[in-house]
């Protein structure tokens, strides 16, 4: 069985929910009250995405960069 190692982005929204995205797929997002719940949910979404997207067609994940922005306060 082939395994994929996919990048996952985890954020927290203003209500305290964990928002998880997988940048390898377009529109691949989920959420949960805990990180564990959100990870379980994103895994289900990824499995659905894999039913419609071939591995060769996945987005190319490059990495993360930090950008400095000056706030006008």
C-alpha positions, 0 to 999 in steps of 0.5 A, spaced: 500 500 500 502 506 497 502 512 503 502 519 502 505 524 506 501 531 506 503 538 508 497 540 513 496 547 515 493 548 522 490 555 524 485 557 530 479 562 528 476 567 533 471 562 536 477 557 538 476 552 532 482 549 529 481 550 521 486 545 517 487 545 510 491 541 505 494 545 500 496 539 495 488 539 494 484 545 491 479 547 497 481 542 502 479 544 508 476 542 515 475 544 522 474 541 529 473 543 536 480 540 538 486 538 533 485 531 533 478 532 531 480 537 526 485 532 523 480 526 523 476 530 519 481 533 514 483 526 513 476 524 511 476 530 506 483 528 503 480 521 502 474 524 498 479 529 494 483 523 492 477 519 489 477 525 484 484 527 483 490 523 481 496 523 485 500 526 479 495 532 478 496 534 486 498 541 487 506 542 488 507 544 495 513 549 495 513 551 503 512 556 507 515 563 507 514 569 512 512 576 510 513 582 514 508 587 513 508 594 516 501 596 520 499 603 520 496 604 527 
